[in-house]
Structures are given as structure tokens and as C-alpha cells.
Amino acid sequence: FLRRVHAGMEPGGRLVTVELAPDESRVKPSAPAWFAVMMLATTAEGEAYTVGEYEAMFEEAGFGPPERHKAKASARTVLVSIK
């Protein structure tokens, strides 16, 4: 999917992803960690991707390394990937 998105974008275009992504330990911060537990308990795949996993997916699709930002007053991470 990300390769198709990349192919359809103009050079310099930005892909913005907002996600409850736990760190590599999958237990911090607490809100994304609880989201990962909920995904494990209620979905067939049971997965919540870490920021590092998102970075690898974006780079594999052809994007540069994403910029990381924290959403204000939220546990969400914002990743901005540039073509």
C-alpha cells in the first residue's frame, strides 16, 4: 500500500501518519501500550506497530526517514515522511 501511495505522490510530497505507537519495548508510553494490549485481545492479527516498525515500512516504500513529533495533549505520535 505504501509503495502505491509513494508512486502517486509528487516529489517533496508529505505523508502524515498519526498513531498510538508504543516504543520498541511495547510497554511505554502507557496509552499506546494499552492500545497494543487491546489490539492483541480483540483482533485476529493482534498487532500495534512500533515507531521503528513504521519507519522501516516508510523507508522500504521509498520515503526518506520520517520526522517524529508528539501530538500536543495526546499520547499519539505523528510521523511525517517525505518523498
LINCOR-V375140 format. One record per backbone hydrogen bond with DSSP energy under -1.0 kcal/mol. CO is the residue of the C=O (numbers start at 0). NH is the residue of the N-H. Records with the same first field share a line. If there is no record, write none. Layout:
CO=NH  NH
This chain:
0=4
1=5
2=6
3=7
5=8
9=12
12=82
14=80
16=78
18=20  76
21=50
22=25
27=22
28=32
29=33
30=34
31=35
32=36
33=37
34=38
35=39
36=40
37=41
38=42
49=53
50=54
51=55
52=56
53=57
54=58
55=59
56=60
57=62
58=61
66=79
68=77
70=73
75=70
76=18
77=68
78=16
79=66
80=14
81=63
